[in-house]
Amino acid sequence: MRFFDALKSVAKSTGLVSTTLKEATKVAPNKMGCYKLYCNGSLKYVGKAEDGIRKRFVQYYNGTTAHYSSAIKIFENRDNITVNWMVLQSREQCRSVEAKWISELRPEWNKQRGWGH
């Protein structure tokens, strides 16, 4: 059983499986990347974190970025949110992946950001 717990822990730390937003504030890496947020199992938001994925999740969970509409929704629903992420190597990759995901997945809470929805 310990092996599977260890494997699950590794998978969570790399964003391969969804984890709660609260848990992600502890296990997500302090590296740049992109992430997907789900509320009650439904994809609601995608974003990039050029200054660190964990830092962004902490900001969302604590409400310190709640000055724009999607961040307010994330904060208000924080206990119903699960997340996964992808570590990337450059700001350009972050911007490209975020734009691609928004264009292809059309998450509901990204509409306020002016992505042409």
C-alpha positions as CSV (number, residue, x, y, z in Angstrom):
1,M,0.0,0.0,0.0
2,R,2.9,2.4,0.7
3,F,4.1,2.1,-2.9
4,F,0.8,3.2,-4.3
5,D,0.6,6.1,-1.8
6,A,4.0,7.2,-2.8
7,L,3.1,6.9,-6.5
8,K,0.0,8.9,-5.9
9,S,2.0,11.6,-4.1
10,V,4.5,11.8,-7.0
11,A,1.6,12.1,-9.5
12,K,0.0,14.9,-7.5
13,S,3.2,16.8,-7.2
14,T,3.7,16.7,-10.9
15,G,0.1,17.7,-11.8
16,L,-0.6,14.4,-13.5
17,V,-3.7,13.9,-11.4
18,S,-6.2,16.4,-10.1
19,T,-5.8,17.6,-6.5
20,T,-7.8,20.1,-4.5
21,L,-6.8,23.7,-4.7
22,K,-6.0,23.7,-1.0
23,E,-3.7,20.7,-1.3
24,A,-2.1,22.3,-4.4
25,T,-1.0,25.2,-2.3
26,K,1.3,22.7,-0.6
27,V,2.3,20.3,-3.3
28,A,2.5,22.3,-6.6
29,P,6.0,23.2,-7.8
30,N,7.4,26.7,-7.5
31,K,8.1,26.6,-11.3
32,M,6.4,28.3,-14.2
33,G,3.7,26.6,-16.1
34,C,0.0,26.4,-17.0
35,Y,-2.9,24.9,-15.1
36,K,-6.5,23.9,-15.4
37,L,-9.1,24.6,-12.7
38,Y,-12.3,22.5,-12.3
39,C,-15.2,23.4,-10.2
40,N,-17.4,20.4,-9.1
41,G,-15.7,18.4,-11.9
42,S,-16.3,20.8,-14.7
43,L,-13.5,22.8,-16.4
44,K,-14.0,26.4,-15.5
45,Y,-10.6,28.2,-16.0
46,V,-7.1,27.8,-17.4
47,G,-4.2,30.1,-16.7
48,K,-0.5,30.5,-16.7
49,A,1.8,31.1,-13.7
50,E,5.1,32.6,-14.9
51,D,6.2,33.3,-11.3
52,G,5.4,29.9,-9.9
53,I,2.4,27.6,-10.0
54,R,2.2,27.1,-6.2
55,K,2.4,30.8,-5.7
56,R,-0.6,31.3,-8.0
57,F,-2.6,28.7,-6.2
58,V,-1.9,30.2,-2.8
59,Q,-3.0,33.6,-4.2
60,Y,-6.2,32.1,-5.5
61,Y,-6.9,30.2,-2.2
62,N,-6.2,33.2,0.0
63,G,-8.1,35.7,-2.3
64,T,-5.1,38.0,-2.8
65,T,-5.8,38.1,-6.6
66,A,-9.5,38.7,-6.2
67,H,-9.5,42.0,-8.0
68,Y,-10.8,40.6,-11.3
69,S,-13.9,38.5,-12.0
70,S,-12.4,35.1,-12.6
71,A,-10.2,35.3,-9.5
72,I,-13.3,36.3,-7.5
73,K,-15.1,33.2,-8.7
74,I,-12.1,31.0,-7.9
75,F,-11.9,32.4,-4.4
76,E,-15.6,32.0,-3.8
77,N,-15.6,28.4,-5.0
78,R,-12.1,27.5,-3.6
79,D,-13.3,24.5,-1.6
80,N,-15.0,22.9,-4.7
81,I,-12.0,23.4,-7.0
82,T,-9.6,20.8,-8.2
83,V,-6.5,21.6,-10.3
84,N,-3.8,20.0,-12.4
85,W,-0.9,21.7,-14.1
86,M,2.0,21.4,-16.5
87,V,5.5,22.7,-15.8
88,L,7.0,24.6,-18.7
89,Q,10.4,26.0,-19.4
90,S,9.8,29.5,-20.7
91,R,7.3,32.4,-20.5
92,E,6.7,32.0,-24.2
93,Q,5.7,28.4,-23.7
94,C,3.4,29.5,-20.9
95,R,1.7,32.1,-23.0
96,S,1.4,29.8,-26.0
97,V,-0.1,26.9,-24.0
98,E,-2.5,29.2,-22.2
99,A,-3.8,30.7,-25.4
100,K,-4.1,27.3,-27.0
101,W,-6.1,25.9,-24.1
102,I,-8.4,29.0,-24.0
103,S,-9.0,28.8,-27.7
104,E,-9.7,25.1,-27.8
105,L,-11.4,24.5,-24.4
106,R,-13.3,27.8,-24.0
107,P,-13.5,27.7,-20.2
108,E,-16.4,29.7,-18.8
109,W,-14.4,31.8,-16.4
110,N,-11.8,32.9,-19.0
111,K,-14.5,34.8,-21.0
112,Q,-14.0,38.0,-18.9
113,R,-10.3,38.2,-19.9
114,G,-11.0,39.3,-23.5
115,W,-10.1,36.1,-25.3
116,G,-12.8,36.6,-27.9
117,H,-15.6,34.6,-26.4
